């Protein structure tokens, strides 16, 4: 599998969660990586990205709460999610950036009281 996400869970509002993604060498060597999410009944959306030089970008709904990072030696991508809200409930996916050519199975994050 070129992309395998993990770390999803059921959490309460205000909690933190860290997602991980194992990335194939071919994808990891590209220009960048990103996290996407797909809330129930909605389309998949780009939430943050990191370039191969370490520069990051965040979509407004997660800015200041989520942190994307990469560990090159292990070919891993991470998403630290803090101050989780109900509206963060979604299936989370990692993918190549800016052109995702394949998708992993995703990992479910549910924020519920």
Secondary structure, DSSP 8 states (H G I E B T S, - for coil): --EEEE---EE-TT--EEEEEEE-HHHHTSSEEEEEEE-TTS--EEEEEEETTS-EEE-GGGTTTEEEEEEGGGTEEEEEE-S--GGG-EEEEEEESSS-------EEEEE--
